[in-house]
Amino acid sequence: MISRLKEIFQKDIGMPFPIIPETFGKLVPLFKPHAKCLLFGSKVAVGNPYLVQASISEFLENAPVGYFLIGFWGHGTNSYAFYYSRVDSMSKIFFRLGYGGADLPPEN
C-alpha cells in the first residue's frame, strides 16, 4: 500500500516521495484506503490522527514523540490534502498541502 501512495504522490505532486524514517516503525493504514484516502501512520498516530486545520494547536501541544502520519485524506468538498506530520525528539512538523476538492483540481 505504501508503494501505491508513493506512486500517486510522484505522479500527481511531481516531486520525489518524502523519506519515511525507520525510527517510526511499521506504518499502518489509518482508514480503509480508497481513491481519496490513502493515509498511513505510526502506532501512535492510529489513536489520534490530527487532520483538520483546527487541530494544529492540539498537535503542537499534545502529539507525542513517535507520531508519524503521511498520505492523502479529505472529508469534504474543499478539504483534500497531502499530509506529512511527525514528532521526534528535536521537532514537530505539521505539513498540509491542499490537493483537489471543488476549487482546486489536482492539476493546479
N, C-alpha and C positions, 0 to 999 in steps of 0.2 A: 504493500500500500504506500509506503514512503516513496517508492520508486515512481508511482503514479503522481504523487504530489510534486516530486522533482520535475517530472516531465511536463506537467501542466504549468508549473511556475516558469520554467525556462522558455516554454512556448509562448505563454501569454504575457509574462512580465518582461521577457527578453534579457534576462540577466542570469549569471550563474546562481545556482541554488545556495543559500546560506549554509555555512558549516554547522553541523549539529555536534557539539562537544560530547564526547563519550561519558563525561562525568555525570550527565543527567540520566544515564541508564537507558534501558529499552523504552522507546516511546510507544504508546498505545493510542488507538483511535478514541477520541473523546465523545464522538457521536457516531451513529451509523453513517458511514460515508455515502454521499450521493453527489450529484452534479454541482451543487452549491456549497457543499460542506465536505471538506477534506482536511480535517483538523486532528493533530496529534499532540500528545503531551506526556510529560513525565508522570510518575505515580502521584507526585504532589499536586500536579495541575488537574488531575482527574477529578478530585473532590471540589475544586473551585476554579473553573476557567473564567478568568477576567476577560470579558469580550465586548463590553459596551463602554463608550466614552465616559459615562458616569462612574465607572468602576476604576478609573485610573488612580485616583487618590487612595482608594482602598488597596489597590495592588501595591502602590508605593509604600504604604504603611504596614501591610499585613502579609504580603506574599513571602513565604519562607525560602531560605536557601534551598536549591534543588528544584525550584519551579522552572519549568520549561514548556513552552507552547509554540507550535508552528503550524501554519496552514491557512486554508481559506474557510471563511464562515460568514454567514449573514442571516438576518432574521426578519427583514422587511424590505420594502421597495428600494430604499437607498442605502442599506446598511452593509452590503457585501464588502469584505476586505480581506487582505492578506495580513496575518498576524505573526509576529515574532516577539515573544516575551520570554525573558529569562531572569533568574536571580542567582547570583553566585556570591562568593564571599567578598567581592570587591564592587559589585554594581547591580543595579536593577534597570532592566530595559523593557519598555512597553512600546512596541512599534506597531502601528496600524496603518496600512496603505489601502485607501479606498479603491475598490475594484468592482466595476459592474454596477448593477442597480439601474433603475429607470433613467436617472440623469447622467450616468457615467458608464457607457458601454465599455467593455474591456479594451477595445481598440483605441480608446482615448488615453 
